[in-house]
């Protein structure tokens, strides 16, 4: 027997599983958490570059092009994290859906026998 909470999840997931499986939805859904992860790093790099350019050039011993490369790489990490975080979440919901559906089918078969 499955609980009402499980039935609510089954109805929700049956209605929204295809909508949440799109690339755009995964990227936009995961972006807030990814920005929470990556934005401080990007801001730190930018603030150091703007307010302490001499110190940045002495310490890093890199060309000015490396600054933009680091920022672009971090943006790539943010986008990667955003998408794959939501992909993982979608797969976990899909697995739970299949488990609950199987459990529901088993309980329906048992009640139909009696």
Secondary structure, 3 states (H helix, E strand, C coil): CCCHHHHHHHHHHHHHCCHHHCHHHHHHHHHHHHHHHHHHHHHHHHHHHHHCHHHHHHHHCCCCHHHHHHHHHHHHHHHHHHHHHHHHHHHHHHHHHHHHHHHHHHHHHHHHHC
